[in-house]
Amino acid sequence: MTYRTIRQRLMLSAGSTVIMGLMLAAAASSQASATTYERSTGSTHTSVDVTKPRPTPFQIHFWEALELEPQDAWTTLRKSFQWQEKSLPVEAQARVDEWIEYYRSSPENIATITERATPWLAWITQQVSERGLPGEVALIPFVESSFDPGARSHRGAAGLWQFMPGTGDALGLVRNGNYDGRLDVVTSTEAALDYLEMQADQWYEGDLMLSLAAYNAGAGTVNRAQRQAQGQGLNGEYWDLSLPYETMQYVPKLKAIATIINDPEQYGVSLPEIHVEPAFAKVQLTHAVSLSEASQLLDVSQTALVELNPGLLNGSIDPRSGQTLLVPEEVDIQVLAQLAQGGSQTQDSNQAFAQNSSGNTHRVERGDSLSAIAAQYNVDQQDLIRWNAIERPSALQPGQLLTLSGR
């Protein structure tokens, strides 16, 4: 059981105690109310049924509070939506409506995608909410990757948030033969939200819709379109801009799927049950470990670990690339502590893994160049580029881990 699970169960236990106490208090209040009511009516008011006491304000508030408590991740997400009540120009709303009709015509596709979102939605919603961003932002992976952490486009974008290699490099997402930070849901989500906020603040005075357009098409494209719109006397908001087709549809798609999720019954859509708390726990590791070893120690299936850690390309985690291993949230906290500290049954193999891998990688230092690294290890520079899927050899990032053997 993880720290979060223990905390959750303690809170649940405490909450249950409080609820039981409140219910007992409500019952006592009800009984007292009935007695008081009976005494006050006397025998002269025979038309009053003293066996059915009126609910007290306390009771009414208590049950209303229970009903208002979020029951699942979808409820929490809907409560964080900020764009649903905002009216759009007629033409803009028509663009959104077209996508609503498109999505509702294939409810099975929405069911598949939202089912795929099950491990991630609650945690992503939590991250979006903590930053004060509109809840709609949590649905960007629906548009970008259909909530598939392993998705790759023909143009080279990868992961839940579909980062291109160059953008991922610029945001510090480590990428090498053993690990791809674009596929790591935790790392890439934090990078995506940072990127959206940064562009909104840098270029668009906090306008997130324009930042979303820039996320899709690049700030240069959006900035040119905005200047053109303003030159025509328009405000230069997202809905005023003439952009590439995909970018013109980007925000309408997001608005459409948020509208459907906001009221799925109206659109004939069934959503999977997703718990309000994240479905995984995070373990910080200081030593290398394979998913096979972690599976045995944690007593969870290796398949579950693979699905939660798509950024690990060779089935092992090396803290020189990524330090966070995601595990199912129900794993016992004591076992997690053993794994984090290097459990005795995996320590020897962890050390061997680290020794074997240390000679096959190079951590980029400030001032390093590909040519210098190639010369240092007596390997061909073009091989380094190919092994590490490097698109811009001049854009190496300090801390980036390069494989030296292509394995």
VMD Tcl script that draws the C-alpha trace (Angstrom):
set ca {
  {0.00 0.00 0.00}
  {1.48 3.37 -0.99}
  {1.76 6.45 1.19}
  {-1.07 7.98 -0.84}
  {-3.19 4.85 -0.37}
  {-2.56 4.81 3.36}
  {-3.41 8.50 3.59}
  {-6.51 7.93 1.47}
  {-7.67 5.04 3.64}
  {-6.99 6.98 6.83}
  {-8.96 9.88 5.41}
  {-11.71 7.46 4.38}
  {-11.70 5.91 7.85}
  {-11.74 9.31 9.49}
  {-14.38 10.45 7.04}
  {-16.48 7.38 7.81}
  {-16.17 8.11 11.53}
  {-17.21 11.70 10.99}
  {-20.11 10.65 8.77}
  {-21.25 8.08 11.32}
  {-21.04 10.70 14.02}
  {-22.98 13.16 11.90}
  {-25.61 10.54 11.13}
  {-25.97 9.71 14.81}
  {-26.18 13.42 15.59}
  {-28.76 13.80 12.85}
  {-30.76 10.92 14.28}
  {-30.55 12.40 17.77}
  {-31.50 15.78 16.41}
  {-34.40 14.18 14.58}
  {-35.59 12.44 17.74}
  {-35.26 15.60 19.77}
  {-37.05 17.51 17.07}
  {-39.88 15.00 17.07}
  {-40.23 15.19 20.86}
  {-40.12 18.96 20.87}
  {-42.57 19.11 18.00}
  {-44.94 16.70 19.74}
  {-44.79 18.67 22.94}
  {-45.38 21.98 21.22}
  {-48.40 20.82 19.23}
  {-50.36 19.53 22.17}
  {-53.60 17.57 21.88}
  {-55.63 20.41 20.41}
  {-53.95 20.23 16.96}
  {-55.18 16.79 16.02}
  {-54.61 17.30 12.27}
  {-50.79 17.31 12.70}
  {-49.03 13.93 12.39}
  {-46.42 14.07 15.15}
  {-44.91 10.73 14.03}
  {-43.36 12.42 10.94}
  {-40.96 15.09 12.22}
  {-39.82 17.85 9.89}
  {-36.16 17.64 8.71}
  {-33.95 20.08 10.54}
  {-31.67 22.54 8.67}
  {-28.74 20.44 9.86}
  {-30.14 17.31 8.23}
  {-30.90 19.11 4.96}
  {-27.37 20.57 4.78}
  {-25.79 17.21 5.67}
  {-27.45 15.26 2.87}
  {-27.00 18.05 0.32}
  {-23.28 18.13 1.15}
  {-23.02 14.39 0.53}
  {-24.75 14.72 -2.84}
  {-22.41 17.52 -3.91}
  {-19.27 15.54 -3.11}
  {-17.50 14.45 -6.38}
  {-17.96 10.73 -6.90}
  {-15.53 10.10 -9.76}
  {-12.87 11.68 -11.97}
  {-15.43 12.84 -14.53}
  {-17.31 14.83 -11.90}
  {-14.09 16.45 -10.75}
  {-13.17 17.26 -14.34}
  {-16.55 18.83 -15.09}
  {-16.27 21.02 -12.01}
  {-12.98 22.40 -13.36}
  {-14.31 23.27 -16.84}
  {-14.09 27.03 -17.50}
  {-15.11 27.36 -21.15}
  {-18.48 25.63 -21.22}
  {-20.56 28.66 -20.28}
  {-18.75 31.08 -22.57}
  {-20.75 31.99 -25.66}
  {-18.99 31.99 -29.02}
  {-19.62 33.90 -32.23}
  {-22.11 32.09 -34.46}
  {-19.48 30.97 -36.96}
  {-17.17 29.73 -34.20}
  {-19.96 27.78 -32.50}
  {-20.80 26.20 -35.85}
  {-17.24 24.86 -36.04}
  {-17.61 23.35 -32.58}
  {-21.03 21.89 -33.43}
  {-19.61 20.13 -36.49}
  {-17.16 18.26 -34.27}
  {-19.84 17.47 -31.70}
  {-21.83 15.78 -34.45}
  {-18.72 14.00 -35.70}
  {-17.90 12.57 -32.27}
  {-21.46 11.66 -31.32}
  {-21.87 9.77 -34.61}
  {-19.26 7.26 -33.36}
  {-19.86 6.84 -29.62}
  {-17.85 3.62 -29.67}
  {-14.73 5.65 -30.51}
  {-15.29 7.93 -27.54}
  {-15.80 4.85 -25.36}
  {-12.51 3.37 -26.55}
  {-10.53 6.58 -26.04}
  {-11.99 7.36 -22.62}
  {-11.33 3.77 -21.53}
  {-7.72 4.28 -22.59}
  {-7.65 7.43 -20.46}
  {-8.57 5.51 -17.31}
  {-5.06 5.28 -15.74}
  {-4.22 8.91 -16.50}
  {-7.28 11.15 -16.37}
  {-7.56 11.69 -12.61}
  {-3.86 12.55 -12.26}
  {-3.79 14.86 -15.29}
  {-6.95 16.62 -14.09}
  {-5.26 17.09 -10.72}
  {-2.18 18.68 -12.33}
  {-4.29 20.99 -14.49}
  {-6.41 22.04 -11.52}
  {-3.39 22.76 -9.30}
  {-2.19 25.27 -11.89}
  {-5.59 26.93 -12.10}
  {-5.91 26.04 -15.78}
  {-9.27 25.29 -17.44}
  {-10.23 21.65 -17.00}
  {-10.63 21.40 -20.78}
  {-6.82 21.36 -21.01}
  {-6.85 17.88 -19.42}
  {-8.56 16.62 -22.59}
  {-5.78 17.72 -24.98}
  {-4.48 14.11 -25.12}
  {-7.91 13.11 -26.48}
  {-7.24 15.35 -29.50}
  {-3.50 14.75 -29.74}
  {-3.05 11.02 -29.23}
  {-6.45 9.48 -28.41}
  {-4.97 9.05 -24.92}
  {-2.39 6.55 -26.17}
  {0.96 7.16 -24.37}
  {2.79 5.15 -27.04}
  {1.29 7.01 -30.02}
  {3.72 8.09 -32.74}
  {2.88 10.21 -35.75}
  {4.37 9.89 -39.22}
  {6.03 13.27 -38.64}
  {7.93 12.05 -35.58}
  {5.70 13.33 -32.75}
  {5.34 10.91 -29.86}
  {3.52 10.32 -26.61}
  {0.28 11.38 -24.96}
  {1.01 15.05 -25.76}
  {2.63 14.39 -29.18}
  {5.90 16.25 -28.73}
  {8.15 16.56 -31.75}
  {11.78 15.58 -31.02}
  {13.06 19.15 -31.24}
  {10.36 20.53 -28.95}
  {10.93 17.73 -26.47}
  {14.67 18.43 -26.49}
  {14.08 22.14 -25.93}
  {11.84 21.34 -22.94}
  {14.45 19.02 -21.43}
  {12.72 15.72 -22.17}
  {15.56 13.18 -22.19}
  {15.58 10.94 -25.26}
  {18.00 8.08 -25.95}
  {18.08 4.40 -26.72}
  {16.86 3.44 -23.24}
  {14.32 6.11 -22.44}
  {12.05 8.62 -24.18}
  {10.70 11.35 -21.93}
  {8.01 12.17 -24.49}
  {6.42 8.79 -23.72}
  {6.72 9.20 -19.95}
  {3.26 10.44 -18.96}
  {4.34 12.22 -15.78}
  {7.32 13.99 -17.33}
  {5.61 14.87 -20.60}
  {2.46 16.16 -18.88}
  {4.49 18.53 -16.73}
  {6.41 19.68 -19.83}
  {3.21 20.19 -21.84}
  {1.55 22.30 -19.14}
  {4.76 24.31 -18.67}
  {4.88 24.89 -22.42}
  {1.27 26.04 -22.64}
  {1.65 28.44 -19.74}
  {4.99 29.75 -21.00}
  {3.67 30.54 -24.48}
  {0.47 32.07 -23.14}
  {2.49 34.40 -20.90}
  {5.21 35.15 -23.44}
  {3.08 35.88 -26.51}
  {-0.62 36.07 -25.74}
  {-1.15 37.87 -22.42}
  {-2.36 34.65 -20.84}
  {-4.78 33.68 -23.65}
  {-4.72 29.88 -23.53}
  {-6.68 29.35 -26.73}
  {-3.98 31.18 -28.68}
  {-1.38 29.17 -26.79}
  {-3.17 25.96 -27.80}
  {-3.01 27.09 -31.42}
  {0.72 27.75 -31.01}
  {1.10 24.32 -29.39}
  {-0.25 22.84 -32.61}
  {1.19 25.09 -35.31}
  {4.05 26.95 -33.65}
  {4.12 30.46 -32.20}
  {5.50 31.97 -35.40}
  {2.52 30.83 -37.46}
  {0.01 32.02 -34.88}
  {1.74 35.36 -34.35}
  {1.70 36.11 -38.09}
  {-1.99 35.19 -38.30}
  {-2.74 37.38 -35.30}
  {-0.97 40.39 -36.80}
  {-2.88 39.87 -40.04}
  {-6.22 39.73 -38.20}
  {-5.43 42.82 -36.18}
  {-4.46 44.59 -39.38}
  {-8.00 43.91 -40.58}
  {-9.47 45.56 -37.48}
  {-10.18 42.30 -35.59}
  {-9.22 41.61 -31.98}
  {-6.76 38.87 -32.90}
  {-8.41 36.20 -30.72}
  {-8.19 32.54 -31.75}
  {-11.57 32.60 -33.52}
  {-10.47 35.59 -35.64}
  {-7.40 33.92 -37.11}
  {-6.83 32.30 -40.47}
  {-4.61 29.31 -39.67}
  {-3.67 25.95 -41.22}
  {-6.67 23.61 -41.36}
  {-5.51 21.34 -38.52}
  {-4.98 24.33 -36.24}
  {-8.34 25.84 -37.22}
  {-9.96 22.61 -35.99}
  {-7.80 22.15 -32.89}
  {-9.73 24.22 -30.35}
  {-13.16 23.32 -31.84}
  {-12.28 19.64 -31.36}
  {-11.28 20.26 -27.77}
  {-14.41 22.30 -27.08}
  {-16.57 19.62 -28.71}
  {-15.27 16.70 -26.69}
  {-15.48 18.77 -23.49}
  {-19.10 19.60 -24.30}
  {-19.93 15.92 -24.73}
  {-18.15 14.91 -21.53}
  {-19.91 17.72 -19.70}
  {-23.27 16.06 -20.46}
  {-22.67 12.57 -21.91}
  {-26.28 11.42 -21.55}
  {-27.48 14.19 -23.83}
  {-25.18 12.91 -26.57}
  {-25.75 9.20 -26.02}
  {-22.24 8.55 -24.73}
  {-21.30 6.17 -21.94}
  {-18.13 6.96 -19.97}
  {-16.10 4.38 -18.03}
  {-15.96 4.64 -14.26}
  {-12.72 6.34 -13.21}
  {-11.88 6.81 -9.55}
  {-11.40 10.35 -8.31}
  {-7.86 9.55 -7.08}
  {-4.92 8.75 -9.43}
  {-4.56 5.10 -10.37}
  {-0.81 4.95 -9.78}
  {1.88 5.81 -7.27}
  {5.33 7.20 -8.02}
  {8.56 5.62 -6.76}
  {11.81 7.59 -6.90}
  {14.72 5.27 -7.64}
  {18.43 5.87 -7.24}
  {19.47 2.54 -8.74}
  {18.81 0.71 -11.98}
  {16.13 -1.98 -12.03}
  {14.35 -3.99 -14.67}
  {10.58 -4.16 -14.86}
  {10.86 -7.93 -14.53}
  {12.64 -7.55 -11.19}
  {10.23 -4.86 -10.02}
  {7.32 -7.09 -11.00}
  {8.60 -9.92 -8.82}
  {9.35 -7.73 -5.84}
  {6.06 -5.81 -5.98}
  {3.98 -8.88 -6.87}
  {2.29 -7.10 -9.76}
  {2.18 -8.11 -13.41}
  {5.00 -6.95 -15.63}
  {2.40 -5.98 -18.22}
  {0.89 -3.48 -15.77}
  {4.31 -1.92 -15.17}
  {5.01 -1.72 -18.90}
  {1.69 0.05 -19.51}
  {2.35 2.56 -16.74}
  {5.93 3.23 -17.88}
  {5.88 3.55 -21.68}
  {8.96 5.79 -21.62}
  {11.19 2.84 -20.67}
  {12.23 1.53 -24.07}
  {14.24 -1.54 -23.03}
  {12.22 -2.74 -20.05}
  {14.52 -1.23 -17.44}
  {14.76 2.06 -15.57}
  {18.13 3.74 -15.27}
  {18.16 6.77 -12.93}
  {20.55 8.56 -15.27}
  {17.63 8.88 -17.70}
  {14.50 8.86 -15.55}
  {14.17 8.33 -11.82}
  {10.42 7.83 -11.44}
  {8.79 4.43 -11.74}
  {5.00 4.30 -11.80}
  {3.33 1.39 -10.05}
  {-0.31 0.44 -9.40}
  {-1.59 2.48 -6.45}
  {-2.53 -0.57 -4.38}
  {1.07 -1.78 -3.98}
  {2.10 -2.11 -0.32}
  {4.08 0.89 0.95}
  {6.67 -1.29 2.71}
  {7.42 -3.15 -0.51}
  {7.72 0.16 -2.34}
  {10.22 1.36 0.25}
  {12.22 -1.82 -0.27}
  {12.26 -1.23 -4.02}
  {13.23 2.44 -3.63}
  {16.11 1.50 -1.33}
  {17.30 -1.34 -3.55}
  {15.72 -4.51 -2.19}
  {18.12 -7.34 -1.37}
  {16.70 -9.69 -3.99}
  {17.38 -7.19 -6.79}
  {20.47 -5.36 -5.53}
  {23.08 -7.58 -7.20}
  {21.35 -7.56 -10.57}
  {20.80 -3.79 -10.28}
  {24.51 -3.22 -9.77}
  {25.32 -5.50 -12.69}
  {22.85 -3.66 -14.89}
  {24.36 -0.31 -13.95}
  {27.89 -1.58 -14.61}
  {26.95 -3.06 -17.97}
  {25.09 0.04 -19.10}
  {27.57 2.64 -17.86}
  {30.08 1.91 -20.61}
  {27.44 2.18 -23.33}
  {26.12 5.66 -22.59}
  {27.35 9.23 -22.33}
  {25.69 12.01 -20.35}
  {25.92 15.28 -22.27}
  {27.83 18.02 -20.46}
  {27.66 21.75 -21.19}
  {29.84 22.48 -24.21}
  {29.71 18.92 -25.60}
  {29.31 18.43 -29.34}
  {28.44 15.30 -31.28}
  {31.74 15.34 -33.11}
  {33.69 15.54 -29.84}
  {31.63 12.76 -28.26}
  {32.09 10.57 -31.35}
  {35.86 11.14 -31.25}
  {36.00 10.46 -27.50}
  {34.41 7.02 -27.87}
  {35.78 6.23 -31.33}
  {32.34 5.89 -32.94}
  {30.93 7.37 -36.12}
  {29.01 10.64 -35.65}
  {26.27 9.50 -38.04}
  {25.82 6.36 -35.97}
  {25.33 8.50 -32.87}
  {22.68 10.51 -34.68}
  {20.89 7.37 -35.86}
  {21.10 5.48 -32.54}
  {19.68 8.41 -30.60}
  {17.12 9.67 -33.17}
  {18.74 13.12 -33.12}
  {17.10 15.59 -35.48}
  {19.24 18.62 -34.66}
  {22.86 17.67 -33.83}
  {23.54 21.22 -32.69}
  {20.77 21.14 -30.07}
  {22.19 18.70 -27.52}
  {20.92 19.37 -24.00}
  {23.06 19.14 -20.85}
  {21.99 16.02 -18.95}
  {20.80 14.26 -22.13}
  {21.87 10.59 -22.13}
  {23.23 9.20 -25.42}
  {23.57 5.55 -26.21}
  {26.94 4.67 -27.71}
  {26.05 1.30 -29.18}
  {22.51 1.57 -30.54}
  {21.27 -0.96 -27.99}
}
mol new
graphics top color blue
foreach p $ca { graphics top sphere $p radius 0.5 }
foreach p [lrange $ca 0 end-1] q [lrange $ca 1 end] { graphics top cylinder $p $q radius 0.2 }
display resetview
